[in-house]
Amino acid sequence: MTDLGIAQIKNNNFEINKCFAIENVVFNELVARGYEVYIGKLNPGEIDFIASKTGERKYFQVAYLLSDKKVEERDFGALKKIEDNYPKYVISLDKMNFSQNGIIHKNIVDWLLEEDN
């Protein structure tokens, strides 16, 4: 769902799923930047977003916080399975840089404020 207002109306809980909300922000921003956005399937798991534009491709995993090694391994591990050389990103609210093995970690606010390159 791309409209968090409708998601909240349909939700029986009073609390918004923060990761779901952040994924929606990233999805909408990718679309606004002109990308076609898909979900990638792995065995097992998935890539949150594959963004394509004019022959260019980028991979994105989105997390609320990389709060422990298990979350970090899940999000970076999914991207490590992709063996091409297109850019791979993990987007979260963390201010600390967790970049590793060529996979770029970005704080969501910093990512939203930078120009698409």
N, CA, C and O atoms as a GROMACS GRO file, in nm:
protein
  468
    1MET      N    1   0.085  -0.118   0.000
    1MET     CA    2   0.000   0.000   0.000
    1MET      C    3   0.089   0.124   0.000
    1MET      O    4   0.187   0.130   0.074
    2THR      N    5   0.055   0.220  -0.082
    2THR     CA    6   0.138   0.340  -0.089
    2THR      C    7   0.076   0.458  -0.015
    2THR      O    8   0.142   0.560   0.001
    3ASP      N    9  -0.046   0.446   0.030
    3ASP     CA   10  -0.110   0.553   0.106
    3ASP      C   11  -0.121   0.510   0.252
    3ASP      O   12  -0.202   0.424   0.286
    4LEU      N   13  -0.040   0.571   0.337
    4LEU     CA   14  -0.037   0.531   0.478
    4LEU      C   15  -0.166   0.567   0.551
    4LEU      O   16  -0.199   0.504   0.651
    5GLY      N   17  -0.239   0.667   0.502
    5GLY     CA   18  -0.368   0.701   0.562
    5GLY      C   19  -0.468   0.588   0.544
    5GLY      O   20  -0.538   0.552   0.639
    6ILE      N   21  -0.475   0.534   0.424
    6ILE     CA   22  -0.565   0.421   0.399
    6ILE      C   23  -0.518   0.299   0.479
    6ILE      O   24  -0.600   0.225   0.534
    7ALA      N   25  -0.388   0.277   0.484
    7ALA     CA   26  -0.336   0.165   0.562
    7ALA      C   27  -0.378   0.178   0.708
    7ALA      O   28  -0.414   0.078   0.771
    8GLN      N   29  -0.374   0.298   0.762
    8GLN     CA   30  -0.411   0.319   0.902
    8GLN      C   31  -0.561   0.297   0.924
    8GLN      O   32  -0.601   0.243   1.027
    9ILE      N   33  -0.642   0.337   0.829
    9ILE     CA   34  -0.786   0.316   0.840
    9ILE      C   35  -0.817   0.166   0.842
    9ILE      O   36  -0.902   0.122   0.919
   10LYS      N   37  -0.748   0.090   0.758
   10LYS     CA   38  -0.770  -0.055   0.749
   10LYS      C   39  -0.706  -0.131   0.865
   10LYS      O   40  -0.738  -0.248   0.888
   11ASN      N   41  -0.617  -0.067   0.939
   11ASN     CA   42  -0.544  -0.131   1.046
   11ASN      C   43  -0.626  -0.128   1.175
   11ASN      O   44  -0.677  -0.023   1.213
   12ASN      N   45  -0.639  -0.241   1.241
   12ASN     CA   46  -0.712  -0.247   1.367
   12ASN      C   47  -0.629  -0.199   1.485
   12ASN      O   48  -0.684  -0.167   1.591
   13ASN      N   49  -0.499  -0.193   1.468
   13ASN     CA   50  -0.411  -0.146   1.575
   13ASN      C   51  -0.399   0.006   1.566
   13ASN      O   52  -0.425   0.066   1.462
   14PHE      N   53  -0.360   0.067   1.677
   14PHE     CA   54  -0.341   0.212   1.677
   14PHE      C   55  -0.199   0.250   1.639
   14PHE      O   56  -0.171   0.366   1.608
   15GLU      N   57  -0.109   0.152   1.641
   15GLU     CA   58   0.031   0.181   1.614
   15GLU      C   59   0.063   0.150   1.467
   15GLU      O   60   0.025   0.045   1.416
   16ILE      N   61   0.132   0.241   1.402
   16ILE     CA   62   0.175   0.220   1.264
   16ILE      C   63   0.301   0.135   1.265
   16ILE      O   64   0.391   0.159   1.345
   17ASN      N   65   0.308   0.036   1.178
   17ASN     CA   66   0.428  -0.044   1.162
   17ASN      C   67   0.535   0.046   1.100
   17ASN      O   68   0.523   0.087   0.985
   18LYS      N   69   0.637   0.078   1.177
   18LYS     CA   70   0.738   0.175   1.134
   18LYS      C   71   0.815   0.128   1.011
   18LYS      O   72   0.843   0.208   0.922
   19CYS      N   73   0.848   0.001   1.005
   19CYS     CA   74   0.921  -0.049   0.889
   19CYS      C   75   0.834  -0.040   0.764
   19CYS      O   76   0.882  -0.004   0.657
   20PHE      N   77   0.706  -0.074   0.778
   20PHE     CA   78   0.610  -0.065   0.667
   20PHE      C   79   0.602   0.080   0.618
   20PHE      O   80   0.600   0.105   0.497
   21ALA      N   81   0.599   0.174   0.710
   21ALA     CA   82   0.591   0.316   0.674
   21ALA      C   83   0.717   0.360   0.600
   21ALA      O   84   0.709   0.433   0.501
   22ILE      N   85   0.833   0.318   0.647
   22ILE     CA   86   0.960   0.355   0.583
   22ILE      C   87   0.969   0.293   0.444
   22ILE      O   88   1.016   0.358   0.350
   23GLU      N   89   0.925   0.168   0.430
   23GLU     CA   90   0.924   0.105   0.298
   23GLU      C   91   0.838   0.185   0.201
   23GLU      O   92   0.873   0.201   0.084
   24ASN      N   93   0.725   0.234   0.249
   24ASN     CA   94   0.637   0.315   0.163
   24ASN      C   95   0.704   0.444   0.122
   24ASN      O   96   0.691   0.486   0.007
   25VAL      N   97   0.776   0.507   0.212
   25VAL     CA   98   0.847   0.631   0.179
   25VAL      C   99   0.951   0.604   0.071
   25VAL      O  100   0.961   0.679  -0.026
   26VAL      N  101   1.029   0.497   0.088
   26VAL     CA  102   1.132   0.463  -0.010
   26VAL      C  103   1.068   0.430  -0.145
   26VAL      O  104   1.115   0.478  -0.248
   27PHE      N  105   0.963   0.349  -0.145
   27PHE     CA  106   0.894   0.315  -0.270
   27PHE      C  107   0.847   0.441  -0.341
   27PHE      O  108   0.874   0.459  -0.460
   28ASN      N  109   0.776   0.528  -0.270
   28ASN     CA  110   0.722   0.650  -0.331
   28ASN      C  111   0.834   0.741  -0.383
   28ASN      O  112   0.818   0.802  -0.489
   29GLU      N  113   0.944   0.749  -0.311
   29GLU     CA  114   1.055   0.832  -0.357
   29GLU      C  115   1.118   0.776  -0.483
   29GLU      O  116   1.153   0.850  -0.575
   30LEU      N  117   1.133   0.644  -0.489
   30LEU     CA  118   1.188   0.582  -0.610
   30LEU      C  119   1.099   0.610  -0.731
   30LEU      O  120   1.148   0.642  -0.839
   31VAL      N  121   0.968   0.597  -0.713
   31VAL     CA  122   0.874   0.626  -0.821
   31VAL      C  123   0.884   0.774  -0.860
   31VAL      O  124   0.884   0.807  -0.979
   32ALA      N  125   0.892   0.863  -0.761
   32ALA     CA  126   0.903   1.006  -0.789
   32ALA      C  127   1.032   1.039  -0.864
   32ALA      O  128   1.037   1.135  -0.941
   33ARG      N  129   1.136   0.960  -0.841
   33ARG     CA  130   1.263   0.980  -0.911
   33ARG      C  131   1.264   0.917  -1.050
   33ARG      O  132   1.365   0.920  -1.120
   34GLY      N  133   1.152   0.859  -1.090
   34GLY     CA  134   1.139   0.808  -1.225
   34GLY      C  135   1.174   0.661  -1.244
   34GLY      O  136   1.188   0.616  -1.358
   35TYR      N  137   1.188   0.586  -1.137
   35TYR     CA  138   1.222   0.444  -1.148
   35TYR      C  139   1.096   0.358  -1.162
   35TYR      O  140   0.990   0.393  -1.109
   36GLU      N  141   1.109   0.248  -1.232
   36GLU     CA  142   1.012   0.140  -1.225
   36GLU      C  143   1.056   0.055  -1.108
   36GLU      O  144   1.175   0.022  -1.097
   37VAL      N  145   0.964   0.018  -1.020
   37VAL     CA  146   1.001  -0.050  -0.896
   37VAL      C  147   0.936  -0.186  -0.890
   37VAL      O  148   0.816  -0.201  -0.913
   38TYR      N  149   1.017  -0.287  -0.857
   38TYR     CA  150   0.972  -0.425  -0.846
   38TYR      C  151   1.020  -0.484  -0.714
   38TYR      O  152   1.110  -0.431  -0.650
   39ILE      N  153   0.959  -0.594  -0.675
   39ILE     CA  154   1.004  -0.671  -0.560
   39ILE      C  155   1.083  -0.789  -0.615
   39ILE      O  156   1.040  -0.854  -0.711
   40GLY      N  157   1.197  -0.817  -0.556
   40GLY     CA  158   1.280  -0.928  -0.602
   40GLY      C  159   1.263  -1.051  -0.514
   40GLY      O  160   1.255  -1.040  -0.392
   41LYS      N  161   1.256  -1.166  -0.575
   41LYS     CA  162   1.242  -1.292  -0.502
   41LYS      C  163   1.375  -1.366  -0.500
   41LYS      O  164   1.442  -1.379  -0.603
   42LEU      N  165   1.411  -1.415  -0.383
   42LEU     CA  166   1.528  -1.499  -0.366
   42LEU      C  167   1.482  -1.630  -0.303
   42LEU      O  168   1.370  -1.640  -0.252
   43ASN      N  169   1.566  -1.728  -0.307
   43ASN     CA  170   1.533  -1.854  -0.242
   43ASN      C  171   1.630  -1.879  -0.130
   43ASN      O  172   1.743  -1.920  -0.159
   44PRO      N  173   1.599  -1.860  -0.007
   44PRO     CA  174   1.476  -1.801   0.048
   44PRO      C  175   1.488  -1.649   0.058
   44PRO      O  176   1.598  -1.595   0.052
   45GLY      N  177   1.376  -1.582   0.074
   45GLY     CA  178   1.375  -1.439   0.101
   45GLY      C  179   1.336  -1.354  -0.018
   45GLY      O  180   1.286  -1.402  -0.120
   46GLU      N  181   1.361  -1.222   0.000
   46GLU     CA  182   1.327  -1.128  -0.105
   46GLU      C  183   1.414  -1.004  -0.096
   46GLU      O  184   1.477  -0.978   0.007
   47ILE      N  185   1.418  -0.931  -0.205
   47ILE     CA  186   1.479  -0.799  -0.208
   47ILE      C  187   1.363  -0.702  -0.203
   47ILE      O  188   1.269  -0.713  -0.282
   48ASP      N  189   1.368  -0.606  -0.112
   48ASP     CA  190   1.254  -0.515  -0.096
   48ASP      C  191   1.220  -0.445  -0.227
   48ASP      O  192   1.104  -0.447  -0.270
   49PHE      N  193   1.321  -0.383  -0.291
   49PHE     CA  194   1.294  -0.311  -0.414
   49PHE      C  195   1.407  -0.326  -0.514
   49PHE      O  196   1.525  -0.317  -0.479
   50ILE      N  197   1.370  -0.350  -0.639
   50ILE     CA  198   1.462  -0.340  -0.751
   50ILE      C  199   1.412  -0.222  -0.832
   50ILE      O  200   1.299  -0.221  -0.880
   51ALA      N  201   1.496  -0.121  -0.846
   51ALA     CA  202   1.459   0.002  -0.914
   51ALA      C  203   1.532   0.009  -1.048
   51ALA      O  204   1.654  -0.003  -1.053
   52SER      N  205   1.456   0.028  -1.157
   52SER     CA  206   1.514   0.034  -1.292
   52SER      C  207   1.477   0.164  -1.360
   52SER      O  208   1.364   0.211  -1.352
   53LYS      N  209   1.577   0.220  -1.430
   53LYS     CA  210   1.553   0.342  -1.508
   53LYS      C  211   1.660   0.350  -1.614
   53LYS      O  212   1.779   0.348  -1.583
   54THR      N  213   1.620   0.360  -1.740
   54THR     CA  214   1.710   0.377  -1.855
   54THR      C  215   1.834   0.288  -1.848
   54THR      O  216   1.947   0.336  -1.855
   55GLY      N  217   1.812   0.158  -1.834
   55GLY     CA  218   1.922   0.062  -1.834
   55GLY      C  219   2.000   0.055  -1.705
   55GLY      O  220   2.094  -0.023  -1.694
   56GLU      N  221   1.964   0.134  -1.609
   56GLU     CA  222   2.031   0.137  -1.480
   56GLU      C  223   1.945   0.057  -1.380
   56GLU      O  224   1.823   0.058  -1.390
   57ARG      N  225   2.009  -0.009  -1.286
   57ARG     CA  226   1.937  -0.086  -1.186
   57ARG      C  227   2.000  -0.061  -1.048
   57ARG      O  228   2.122  -0.047  -1.036
   58LYS      N  229   1.916  -0.055  -0.946
   58LYS     CA  230   1.962  -0.042  -0.809
   58LYS      C  231   1.878  -0.135  -0.722
   58LYS      O  232   1.759  -0.157  -0.748
   59TYR      N  233   1.940  -0.190  -0.620
   59TYR     CA  234   1.872  -0.278  -0.526
   59TYR      C  235   1.861  -0.212  -0.390
   59TYR      O  236   1.955  -0.145  -0.345
   60PHE      N  237   1.746  -0.230  -0.323
   60PHE     CA  238   1.723  -0.167  -0.194
   60PHE      C  239   1.664  -0.265  -0.093
   60PHE      O  240   1.570  -0.338  -0.123
   61GLN      N  241   1.722  -0.265   0.024
   61GLN     CA  242   1.663  -0.329   0.141
   61GLN      C  243   1.630  -0.215   0.237
   61GLN      O  244   1.707  -0.120   0.250
   62VAL      N  245   1.516  -0.225   0.304
   62VAL     CA  246   1.471  -0.119   0.394
   62VAL      C  247   1.447  -0.178   0.532
   62VAL      O  248   1.382  -0.282   0.546
   63ALA      N  249   1.500  -0.111   0.634
   63ALA     CA  250   1.482  -0.155   0.773
   63ALA      C  251   1.452  -0.033   0.858
   63ALA      O  252   1.498   0.078   0.829
   64TYR      N  253   1.375  -0.052   0.964
   64TYR     CA  254   1.351   0.057   1.059
   64TYR      C  255   1.484   0.092   1.125
   64TYR      O  256   1.531   0.205   1.116
   65LEU      N  257   1.543  -0.004   1.191
   65LEU     CA  258   1.675   0.010   1.253
   65LEU      C  259   1.751  -0.121   1.235
   65LEU      O  260   1.691  -0.229   1.238
   66LEU      N  261   1.880  -0.113   1.217
   66LEU     CA  262   1.964  -0.232   1.217
   66LEU      C  263   2.001  -0.260   1.362
   66LEU      O  264   2.116  -0.242   1.403
   67SER      N  265   1.902  -0.303   1.438
   67SER     CA  266   1.908  -0.307   1.584
   67SER      C  267   1.992  -0.420   1.641
   67SER      O  268   2.038  -0.411   1.755
   68ASP      N  269   2.013  -0.524   1.565
   68ASP     CA  270   2.097  -0.633   1.613
   68ASP      C  271   2.158  -0.706   1.494
   68ASP      O  272   2.123  -0.678   1.379
   69LYS      N  273   2.248  -0.797   1.522
   69LYS     CA  274   2.319  -0.869   1.415
   69LYS      C  275   2.224  -0.948   1.326
   69LYS      O  276   2.248  -0.960   1.206
   70LYS      N  277   2.116  -1.000   1.383
   70LYS     CA  278   2.020  -1.079   1.304
   70LYS      C  279   1.955  -0.993   1.195
   70LYS      O  280   1.945  -1.036   1.080
   71VAL      N  281   1.912  -0.872   1.231
   71VAL     CA  282   1.851  -0.781   1.134
   71VAL      C  283   1.955  -0.738   1.030
   71VAL      O  284   1.927  -0.735   0.911
   72GLU      N  285   2.074  -0.706   1.077
   72GLU     CA  286   2.181  -0.664   0.987
   72GLU      C  287   2.216  -0.775   0.888
   72GLU      O  288   2.232  -0.749   0.769
   73GLU      N  289   2.229  -0.898   0.937
   73GLU     CA  290   2.260  -1.011   0.850
   73GLU      C  291   2.148  -1.039   0.751
   73GLU      O  292   2.175  -1.075   0.636
   74ARG      N  293   2.023  -1.023   0.793
   74ARG     CA  294   1.910  -1.047   0.703
   74ARG      C  295   1.912  -0.948   0.586
   74ARG      O  296   1.902  -0.987   0.470
   75ASP      N  297   1.927  -0.818   0.617
   75ASP     CA  298   1.919  -0.717   0.513
   75ASP      C  299   2.043  -0.714   0.424
   75ASP      O  300   2.030  -0.705   0.302
   76PHE      N  301   2.161  -0.720   0.483
   76PHE     CA  302   2.282  -0.722   0.401
   76PHE      C  303   2.299  -0.857   0.332
   76PHE      O  304   2.347  -0.864   0.218
   77GLY      N  305   2.259  -0.965   0.400
   77GLY     CA  306   2.272  -1.100   0.344
   77GLY      C  307   2.193  -1.118   0.216
   77GLY      O  308   2.240  -1.183   0.123
   78ALA      N  309   2.073  -1.061   0.210
   78ALA     CA  310   1.991  -1.071   0.089
   78ALA      C  311   2.062  -1.006  -0.029
   78ALA      O  312   2.062  -1.060  -0.139
   79LEU      N  313   2.124  -0.890  -0.005
   79LEU     CA  314   2.193  -0.820  -0.113
   79LEU      C  315   2.323  -0.889  -0.152
   79LEU      O  316   2.364  -0.882  -0.268
   80LYS      N  317   2.389  -0.956  -0.057
   80LYS     CA  318   2.513  -1.028  -0.088
   80LYS      C  319   2.489  -1.142  -0.186
   80LYS      O  320   2.580  -1.183  -0.257
   81LYS      N  321   2.367  -1.195  -0.190
   81LYS     CA  322   2.334  -1.306  -0.279
   81LYS      C  323   2.327  -1.264  -0.426
   81LYS      O  324   2.332  -1.348  -0.515
   82ILE      N  325   2.315  -1.135  -0.450
   82ILE     CA  326   2.306  -1.084  -0.588
   82ILE      C  327   2.447  -1.066  -0.640
   82ILE      O  328   2.528  -0.994  -0.582
   83GLU      N  329   2.476  -1.132  -0.751
   83GLU     CA  330   2.614  -1.138  -0.799
   83GLU      C  331   2.644  -1.044  -0.915
   83GLU      O  332   2.745  -1.061  -0.983
   84ASP      N  333   2.558  -0.945  -0.940
   84ASP     CA  334   2.593  -0.848  -1.043
   84ASP      C  335   2.658  -0.726  -0.978
   84ASP      O  336   2.674  -0.721  -0.856
   85ASN      N  337   2.694  -0.627  -1.058
   85ASN     CA  338   2.767  -0.512  -1.005
   85ASN      C  339   2.683  -0.385  -0.997
   85ASN      O  340   2.739  -0.275  -0.988
   86TYR      N  341   2.551  -0.398  -0.999
   86TYR     CA  342   2.466  -0.281  -0.981
   86TYR      C  343   2.471  -0.237  -0.835
   86TYR      O  344   2.496  -0.320  -0.747
   87PRO      N  345   2.448  -0.108  -0.807
   87PRO     CA  346   2.452  -0.058  -0.669
   87PRO      C  347   2.348  -0.125  -0.580
   87PRO      O  348   2.235  -0.151  -0.620
   88LYS      N  349   2.390  -0.152  -0.456
   88LYS     CA  350   2.304  -0.216  -0.357
   88LYS      C  351   2.302  -0.128  -0.232
   88LYS      O  352   2.406  -0.083  -0.184
   89TYR      N  353   2.181  -0.104  -0.180
   89TYR     CA  354   2.164  -0.013  -0.067
   89TYR      C  355   2.080  -0.077   0.043
   89TYR      O  356   1.986  -0.152   0.017
   90VAL      N  357   2.117  -0.045   0.166
   90VAL     CA  358   2.032  -0.070   0.282
   90VAL      C  359   1.996   0.067   0.337
   90VAL      O  360   2.084   0.146   0.370
   91ILE      N  361   1.865   0.094   0.347
   91ILE     CA  362   1.815   0.223   0.395
   91ILE      C  363   1.751   0.201   0.532
   91ILE      O  364   1.669   0.110   0.548
   92SER      N  365   1.789   0.283   0.630
   92SER     CA  366   1.730   0.272   0.764
   92SER      C  367   1.737   0.407   0.834
   92SER      O  368   1.789   0.505   0.780
   93LEU      N  369   1.684   0.412   0.955
   93LEU     CA  370   1.692   0.534   1.036
   93LEU      C  371   1.824   0.546   1.111
   93LEU      O  372   1.848   0.649   1.175
   94ASP      N  373   1.908   0.444   1.106
   94ASP     CA  374   2.036   0.448   1.177
   94ASP      C  375   2.123   0.562   1.127
   94ASP      O  376   2.130   0.588   1.006
   95LYS      N  377   2.188   0.630   1.219
   95LYS     CA  378   2.282   0.737   1.181
   95LYS      C  379   2.423   0.682   1.162
   95LYS      O  380   2.503   0.740   1.088
   96MET      N  381   2.453   0.570   1.227
   96MET     CA  382   2.584   0.507   1.212
   96MET      C  383   2.591   0.437   1.077
   96MET      O  384   2.492   0.378   1.032
   97ASN      N  385   2.706   0.443   1.012
   97ASN     CA  386   2.723   0.383   0.880
   97ASN      C  387   2.757   0.235   0.894
   97ASN      O  388   2.860   0.200   0.951
   98PHE      N  389   2.671   0.148   0.841
   98PHE     CA  390   2.692   0.003   0.847
   98PHE      C  391   2.738  -0.054   0.712
   98PHE      O  392   2.735  -0.176   0.694
   99SER      N  393   2.780   0.030   0.617
   99SER     CA  394   2.820  -0.017   0.485
   99SER      C  395   2.922  -0.130   0.496
   99SER      O  396   3.010  -0.128   0.583
  100GLN      N  397   2.909  -0.230   0.407
  100GLN     CA  398   3.000  -0.344   0.410
  100GLN      C  399   2.995  -0.418   0.276
  100GLN      O  400   2.892  -0.420   0.208
  101ASN      N  401   3.107  -0.479   0.241
  101ASN     CA  402   3.117  -0.563   0.121
  101ASN      C  403   3.060  -0.496  -0.004
  101ASN      O  404   2.998  -0.564  -0.086
  102GLY      N  405   3.080  -0.367  -0.020
  102GLY     CA  406   3.031  -0.296  -0.136
  102GLY      C  407   2.884  -0.258  -0.130
  102GLY      O  408   2.832  -0.195  -0.222
  103ILE      N  409   2.816  -0.295  -0.022
  103ILE     CA  410   2.676  -0.260  -0.003
  103ILE      C  411   2.671  -0.131   0.079
  103ILE      O  412   2.730  -0.123   0.187
  104ILE      N  413   2.602  -0.032   0.025
  104ILE     CA  414   2.600   0.102   0.085
  104ILE      C  415   2.484   0.114   0.183
  104ILE      O  416   2.369   0.086   0.148
  105HIS      N  417   2.515   0.154   0.304
  105HIS     CA  418   2.409   0.183   0.402
  105HIS      C  419   2.386   0.333   0.402
  105HIS      O  420   2.480   0.412   0.405
  106LYS      N  421   2.259   0.372   0.398
  106LYS     CA  422   2.223   0.514   0.401
  106LYS      C  423   2.117   0.538   0.507
  106LYS      O  424   2.024   0.459   0.523
  107ASN      N  425   2.132   0.649   0.578
  107ASN     CA  426   2.025   0.698   0.664
  107ASN      C  427   1.915   0.750   0.572
  107ASN      O  428   1.944   0.817   0.473
  108ILE      N  429   1.789   0.719   0.603
  108ILE     CA  430   1.679   0.753   0.511
  108ILE      C  431   1.669   0.903   0.488
  108ILE      O  432   1.640   0.946   0.376
  109VAL      N  433   1.691   0.984   0.591
  109VAL     CA  434   1.681   1.130   0.574
  109VAL      C  435   1.790   1.178   0.479
  109VAL      O  436   1.764   1.257   0.389
  110ASP      N  437   1.912   1.130   0.498
  110ASP     CA  438   2.022   1.168   0.409
  110ASP      C  439   1.992   1.124   0.265
  110ASP      O  440   2.015   1.199   0.170
  111TRP      N  441   1.940   1.001   0.250
  111TRP     CA  442   1.908   0.949   0.117
  111TRP      C  443   1.799   1.033   0.049
  111TRP      O  444   1.808   1.062  -0.070
  112LEU      N  445   1.697   1.072   0.125
  112LEU     CA  446   1.589   1.153   0.069
  112LEU      C  447   1.637   1.291   0.025
  112LEU      O  448   1.584   1.348  -0.070
  113LEU      N  449   1.736   1.345   0.094
  113LEU     CA  450   1.783   1.480   0.065
  113LEU      C  451   1.886   1.486  -0.047
  113LEU      O  452   1.911   1.594  -0.102
  114GLU      N  453   1.946   1.374  -0.081
  114GLU     CA  454   2.048   1.377  -0.186
  114GLU      C  455   1.983   1.368  -0.324
  114GLU      O  456   1.873   1.314  -0.340
  115GLU      N  457   2.053   1.423  -0.421
  115GLU     CA  458   2.006   1.414  -0.558
  115GLU      C  459   2.026   1.270  -0.607
  115GLU      O  460   2.121   1.203  -0.569
  116ASP      N  461   1.935   1.226  -0.691
  116ASP     CA  462   1.948   1.093  -0.750
  116ASP      C  463   2.062   1.096  -0.849
  116ASP      O  464   2.060   1.175  -0.944
  117ASN      N  465   2.161   1.010  -0.829
  117ASN     CA  466   2.274   1.008  -0.922
  117ASN      C  467   2.292   0.872  -0.980
  117ASN      O  468   2.382   0.850  -1.060
   0.00000   0.00000   0.00000
